[in-house]
Amino acid sequence: MKPKLFIPGPTHVDQEILDALAQYPLGHRTGDYRELQSKVVAGIKDCLYTEQSVLVSTSSATGLMEAGVRNLSKKKVANFVCGAFSEKQAAITKVCGLDQDVFEVEWGQAITAEMVDDVLSNGDYDLVTVVFNETSTGVMNPLKEIAEVVNKYPEVLLMVDAVSGMMGVPIKIDEWGVDMALASVQKAWALPPGFAVTSLSDRALERSKSIPSAQKGFYFDFVRMHKAGEKSETPVTPSIPHLYGLSKQLDRIKAEGLDKRFARHKQMADRVRAWGKDRFGLYAQPGYESDTLTCFKNEAGIDLIELAAAMKSRNYLISGGYGALKGKTFRLAHMGDLQMDDINDVLKVLDEVIETL
Ligand SMILES: *Cc1c(COP(=O)(O)O)cnc(C)c1O
């Protein structure tokens, strides 16, 4: 038995999904394949409440984080940073040689709509990047409000790293006006890593058409990806196992019901927060706590590296803090295919283990 995953990615994968991934490949230029991709893309659109485009990408999410800035900005990017993953988005923008300004809040704090409004009213930006759920700090940014503000500026597109939020919390792409929301599948989609998906608004696609190939590159050119997608294909050979896995997962999501799935995440989050809030303290700014993972401070002063090791020896993987927060915080994921019974179980074992430290 491998340790059960309570880290914020990769997350626990059910056997049914693993079995689906193990199916014999299809030729990727056949009708059977096109039927598979077409079903998967339609299912993802339903989950994201969008009638605009959805692209599938054989890469981890970071590929799409790079693709987003390269396809969507020709003036200047405003990167909003509130932790390690949004910081990575700013670093990617820089490495790609794009014009940018970075706006950072203290880690643990949220990006507010007012802050975004202030920035956009002064600058000459054409793209905002923001993380929905900052996995390093356990902060969930107010995406709906941020989108509302960005939409006041017709020239500005909104690109969202929704990696650890998508499928745990609703993201209403069309209603809120989100131009791009990307995620890899090893978080709340609860598949093994190696694949990513993104929504893409019509105006984002138009923007990509106006950007020279030299900036966009080849593999992640949204126009090329979209054109193949219209035929329910991908420009190059995709990870067909992941499409099998997504197809199975979409059936399961439909059977559970989207509302029930999101309610389950909320209940698991409430349970985890109630368990440790007073004992450890929550790292996230009050009112912005994530519903897919919790980042605890260490007010009790326990050895968090030892805690994670002791949990692992009992076959549970938890995270002892990410990046600059390593050893200072610990995180528990409560997303994807984890159920309330799993959460009750891991919390009980945590209680036992903490007693022994
Ligand atoms: C996990 C994660 C990423 C990185 O995703 P990869 O699939 O490893 O590229 C980016 N952003 C957030 C918010 C994440 O949680």
PDBQT file of the ligand as one rigid body, heavy atoms in Angstrom, charges set to zero:
ROOT
HETATM    1  C1  LIG A 401      -0.121  22.536  -8.000  1.00  0.00    +0.000 C 
HETATM    2  C2  LIG A 401      -0.256  23.940  -8.422  1.00  0.00    +0.000 A 
HETATM    3  C3  LIG A 401       0.413  24.451  -9.541  1.00  0.00    +0.000 A 
HETATM    4  C4  LIG A 401       1.414  23.645 -10.329  1.00  0.00    +0.000 C 
HETATM    5  O1  LIG A 401       0.756  22.698 -11.078  1.00  0.00    +0.000 OA
HETATM    6  P1  LIG A 401       1.605  21.637 -11.937  1.00  0.00    +0.000 P 
HETATM    7  O2  LIG A 401       0.529  20.748 -12.439  1.00  0.00    +0.000 OA
HETATM    8  O3  LIG A 401       2.562  20.978 -10.995  1.00  0.00    +0.000 OA
HETATM    9  O4  LIG A 401       2.297  22.374 -13.008  1.00  0.00    +0.000 OA
HETATM   10  C5  LIG A 401       0.192  25.754  -9.896  1.00  0.00    +0.000 A 
HETATM   11  N1  LIG A 401      -0.641  26.534  -9.220  1.00  0.00    +0.000 NA
HETATM   12  C6  LIG A 401      -1.315  26.093  -8.144  1.00  0.00    +0.000 A 
HETATM   13  C7  LIG A 401      -2.220  27.020  -7.425  1.00  0.00    +0.000 C 
HETATM   14  C8  LIG A 401      -1.145  24.779  -7.704  1.00  0.00    +0.000 A 
HETATM   15  O5  LIG A 401      -1.808  24.346  -6.633  1.00  0.00    +0.000 OA
ENDROOT
TORSDOF 0
